[in-house]
Amino acid sequence: MERLLTVQETAAYLQVKPSTIYTWAYRSQIPCQKVCGALRFRREDVDAWLQAQARKPMPAIIASAE
């Protein structure tokens, strides 16, 4: 069974403050689960969530010189 990350570990992994992780979890913006009342995170879920948050590059608009 894989080890779940704590709020502090997830915050360090994402390089944000723990309060940001709590806010995202409260708003259901990051995948998490409660274990005995404590928030826990699966690294693979966090990685997938992070990948989904990446902005897609905008297609280059080539202006015609007419």
ABEGO torsion letter per residue (X at the ends): XBBBBBAAAAAAAAGBBAAAAAAAAAAGABBBBBBGGBBBBBAAAAAAAAAAABBBBBBBBBBBAX
